[in-house]
Amino acid sequence: MTTRVAAIDCGTNSIRLLVADLPEASAGAPLVDLTRRMEIVRLGQGVDRTGRLAPEAIERTRVALASYAADIEKLGAQRVRMCATSASRDAANAADFTEMVRATLGVAPEVVSGDEEARLSFTGAVRGLPADAKEPFLVVDIGGGSTEFVVGDRAGGVRAAISVDIGCVRMTERHLPGDPPTPEQVAAAQADIAAVVDRALAAVPGREAATLVGLAGSVTTVVALAQGLREYDPERIHHARVSYQEVARVTADLLGQTREQRLANPVMHPGRADVIGAGALVLRVIMERAGMPSVVASEHDILDGIAWSLQPAPR
């Protein structure tokens, strides 16, 4: 018997919905998607500077969440879990956000710890990886406000995990105001990212991993650009492997372009165009500091991990 679940991931930049049917825990089968949706709401707008969620950002999130709630009711999900990540951890007025979610969705959001966020990301990413992907894995989830680093394998799961405050929105707001950013701005961002990445790789420890798996929109967009896709195609992006040289090329291109030039690319989501340069830079620095010759992109991430966490225990 399957269980129909709804998973919502509310991050610094986007809010996403997955409604899926989960198999029994003993079946070992994959989840079956009914719908996946994503909206760029920029909940973390200004949080790094003000320490508070902006009222207009909360309202944008409410509008998206109301639409998701209608889908959840229509599809008849039996269990619902919403996880709110970096922006909600950092905000002084998180109670306003929680009240809005409860009124709109009917359940309270779980403001998960960085460690839990990392473990959910690992679960979502590793299930379904090709059998020939070498272990251990370093899974990196580059979000808007934070990036999670997780090392583990299929049999034993997570060995170590850490969440650090580097993400595409946070780094853009902190270092890359130019359009395009100046070389000095890029150098400052790179130095900040490299220092944090070195600490993270020592903590997990990431340099011992055999395969780098990259999650979330910054990674999948970079991979789509490296592949030269004419439209965003999740099936071609999922589990595609891209070299460090290609990531470095795409990163340099993005950081040298204006927002309007990035928007002209057919794979670019309009809500990501102003922050994708920073996201690509985070990925490039991780590969460089970890000594990884390539990255495997995954379209399955924390959202899938949240869904799997709703699976009933075996009877």
Residue pairs with C-beta under 8 A, 6 or more apart in sequence:
1 24
2 21
2 22
2 23
2 24
2 32
3 21
3 22
3 78
3 79
3 310
3 311
3 312
4 19
4 20
4 21
4 22
4 34
4 75
4 76
4 77
4 78
4 79
5 19
5 20
5 21
5 22
5 77
5 78
5 79
5 80
5 81
5 307
5 310
5 311
6 17
6 18
6 19
6 68
6 72
6 75
6 77
6 79
6 80
6 81
7 17
7 18
7 19
7 20
7 81
7 82
7 83
7 303
7 304
7 306
7 307
7 310
8 15
8 16
8 17
8 18
8 65
8 68
8 80
8 81
8 82
8 83
8 105
8 306
9 15
9 16
9 82
9 83
9 85
9 302
9 303
9 306
10 16
10 43
10 61
10 65
10 82
10 83
10 84
10 85
10 88
10 109
11 43
11 44
11 84
11 85
11 86
11 87
11 143
11 144
11 145
12 42
12 43
12 44
12 47
12 85
12 86
12 87
12 143
12 144
12 145
12 146
12 167
12 169
12 170
13 40
13 41
13 42
13 43
13 44
13 143
13 144
13 167
13 168
13 169
13 217
13 271
13 272
13 275
14 38
14 39
14 40
14 41
14 144
14 217
14 271
15 38
15 39
15 41
15 43
15 61
15 64
15 65
15 68
16 36
16 37
16 38
16 39
16 303
17 35
17 36
17 37
17 38
17 68
17 71
17 72
18 33
18 35
18 36
18 303
18 304
18 306
18 307
19 33
19 34
19 35
19 71
19 72
19 75
19 77
20 31
20 32
20 33
20 34
20 307
21 31
21 32
21 34
22 31
22 307
22 308
22 310
22 311
23 29
23 30
23 31
24 312
24 314
25 311
25 312
25 313
25 314
26 314
30 127
30 128
31 304
31 307
31 308
34 75
35 71
35 75
36 303
37 67
37 68
37 71
38 217
39 64
39 67
40 269
40 270
40 271
40 272
41 57
41 60
41 61
41 64
42 57
42 60
42 144
42 169
42 271
43 53
43 57
43 58
43 60
43 61
43 87
43 88
43 97
44 53
44 57
44 86
44 87
44 90
44 144
44 145
44 169
44 170
45 54
45 56
45 57
45 169
46 52
46 54
46 57
46 173
47 53
47 87
47 90
47 91
47 145
48 90
48 145
48 169
48 170
48 173
48 174
49 173
51 90
51 91
51 92
52 91
52 92
52 93
53 87
53 88
53 91
53 93
53 94
53 96
53 97
58 96
58 97
58 100
61 97
61 100
62 100
62 104
65 100
65 101
65 104
65 105
66 104
68 105
69 104
69 105
69 106
72 80
72 105
79 310
80 105
80 106
80 107
81 107
81 110
81 306
81 309
81 310
82 101
82 105
82 107
82 108
82 109
82 110
83 109
83 110
83 111
83 112
83 117
83 120
83 302
83 306
84 97
84 101
84 109
84 110
84 111
84 112
85 111
85 112
85 117
85 143
85 145
85 146
85 302
86 143
86 144
86 145
86 146
86 163
86 165
86 167
86 170
87 144
87 145
88 94
88 97
88 109
88 111
89 111
89 113
89 114
90 145
91 97
94 111
97 109
98 108
98 109
98 111
101 107
101 108
101 109
102 108
112 120
113 163
114 146
114 148
114 161
114 162
114 163
114 164
115 161
115 162
115 163
117 141
117 146
117 148
117 163
117 302
118 141
118 148
118 149
118 150
118 158
118 161
118 162
118 163
119 150
119 158
119 161
119 305
120 302
120 305
120 306
120 309
121 139
121 141
121 148
121 150
121 215
121 301
121 302
121 305
122 137
122 139
122 150
122 152
122 157
122 158
122 161
122 305
123 157
123 304
123 305
123 308
123 309
124 215
124 298
124 300
124 301
124 302
124 303
124 304
124 305
124 306
124 307
124 308
125 137
125 139
125 141
125 213
125 215
125 298
125 300
125 301
125 304
125 305
126 137
126 139
126 152
126 154
126 213
127 300
127 304
127 308
128 300
129 137
129 154
129 213
129 239
129 296
129 298
130 239
133 211
133 213
133 296
134 210
134 211
135 153
135 154
135 210
135 211
136 151
136 152
136 153
136 159
136 208
136 209
136 210
136 211
137 150
137 151
137 152
137 153
137 209
137 210
137 211
137 212
137 213
138 149
138 150
138 151
138 204
138 206
138 209
138 211
138 212
138 213
138 290
138 292
139 148
139 149
139 150
139 151
139 152
139 213
139 215
140 147
140 148
140 149
140 150
140 212
140 213
140 214
140 215
140 219
140 283
140 286
141 147
141 148
141 150
141 215
141 216
141 301
141 302
142 167
142 168
142 214
142 215
142 216
142 218
142 219
142 279
142 282
142 283
143 167
143 168
143 216
144 167
144 168
144 169
144 170
144 275
145 165
145 167
145 169
145 170
146 163
146 164
146 165
146 166
146 167
146 170
147 163
147 164
147 166
147 167
147 200
147 282
147 286
148 161
148 162
148 163
148 164
149 161
149 162
149 163
149 164
149 200
149 201
149 203
149 204
149 206
150 158
150 160
150 161
150 204
151 158
151 159
151 160
151 161
151 204
151 205
151 206
151 208
151 209
152 158
152 159
152 160
153 159
159 204
160 203
160 204
160 205
161 204
162 200
162 203
162 204
164 196
164 197
164 199
164 200
165 196
166 192
166 193
166 196
166 197
166 282
167 278
167 279
167 282
168 218
168 272
168 275
168 276
168 278
168 279
168 282
169 275
169 278
171 189
171 192
171 193
171 278
171 281
171 282
172 274
172 275
172 277
172 278
174 189
174 192
175 181
175 185
175 186
175 188
175 189
175 192
175 278
176 185
176 186
176 189
176 255
176 277
176 278
177 185
178 185
179 258
179 259
180 255
180 256
180 257
180 258
180 277
181 189
181 255
181 277
186 255
186 281
189 278
189 281
190 281
190 285
193 281
193 282
193 285
194 285
194 289
197 282
197 285
197 286
197 289
197 290
198 289
200 206
201 207
201 289
201 290
206 290
207 290
207 291
209 290
209 292
211 296
212 286
212 287
212 290
212 292
212 294
212 295
212 296
213 295
213 296
213 297
213 298
214 220
214 223
214 283
214 295
214 296
214 297
214 298
215 297
215 298
215 300
215 301
215 302
216 301
217 269
217 272
217 279
218 272
218 275
218 276
218 279
218 280
218 282
218 283
219 279
219 283
219 295
219 297
220 234
220 237
220 297
220 299
221 232
221 267
221 268
221 269
221 272
221 276
221 279
221 280
222 242
222 247
222 250
222 251
222 276
222 279
222 280
222 283
223 237
223 240
223 242
223 295
223 297
224 232
224 233
224 236
224 237
224 267
225 250
225 253
225 254
225 265
225 267
226 242
226 246
226 247
226 249
226 250
227 236
227 237
227 240
227 242
229 236
229 237
229 266
229 267
230 266
230 267
231 266
231 267
232 266
232 267
232 269
234 299
237 297
237 299
238 297
238 298
238 299
238 300
239 296
239 297
239 298
240 296
240 297
241 294
241 295
241 296
241 297
242 294
242 295
242 297
243 293
243 294
244 284
244 287
244 288
244 292
244 293
244 294
244 295
247 280
247 283
247 284
247 287
247 295
248 284
250 280
251 277
251 280
251 281
251 283
251 284
254 262
254 276
254 277
254 280
255 277
255 280
255 281
257 277
259 273
259 274
262 268
262 273
262 274
262 276
262 277
263 270
263 273
268 276
272 279
283 295
286 292
287 293
287 295
